[in-house]
Amino acid sequence: MLHASTSVLKYYLALGGCAVVALSTLYVTRPTAQSNVSPIYGVTIPAGYREWKLIAVNQLKTDKVDQLRVQLGNEIAIKAFKEGTIPFPDGTIIAALHWNRVPSADNNKVLADAFPGAQSFVVQSAVNVQFMVKDSKKYAATGGWGFGDFKDGKPGDEALHKTCFGCHEPAKAHDFVFAHYASQP
Ligand code: HEC
């Protein structure tokens, strides 16, 4: 009798355990899915990145997009770029900010006399921001880099983040970073 009720107790405890797991799945994974952490890598948007220093500027034009892009770096990144340190040290963060590129009628009007046919382009709406975070131990499987892509503060999905490292592999000789420090004008 005692043995039977102990079994029942165990049974209820086991059920209780399951219920706790089920509840925590419900309440823990839901906020995680909507959180500001990139899938796979767990990269978050670093505070103050908009104020970081300039590494380089470029334009990306395909049949679908026309973007102006800047790469900014935290202090560790800027020092490494200036000194040509490869591989980049742990703590390096590179930010890539992307905007849609549009012609500026206002600028063109002003420029027309001095430069007939001038075409000035400016940034319009923001597209996304991407980060590469160096941690040689944590991200050993991906060249020491963690990746994060954010649109309106929200990270892209896992499928998107699976593409990052593979496409950066051609830049292996420069520690998987395409950007080079722009010279001083
Ligand atoms: C199709 C290939 C491709 C994929 C996929 C890709 N990148 Fe890149 N990435 C590039 C190239 C090429 C550049 C340099 C040219 C540019 O910025 O447009 C670059 C530049 C960057 C930079 C600036 C530093 C550098 O290497 O020049 C960051 C940061 C970055 N990518 C992050 C990411 C993240 C995060 C992902 C995944 C969500 C990702 N990239 C996916 C090709 C790729």
Residues whose N, C-alpha, C, O or C-beta is under 5 A from the ligand:
A	BS01	HEC	L60 Q71 I94 A95 A96 Q130 F131 M132 F147 G148 D149 L160 H161 T163 C164 C167 F176 V177 F178 A179
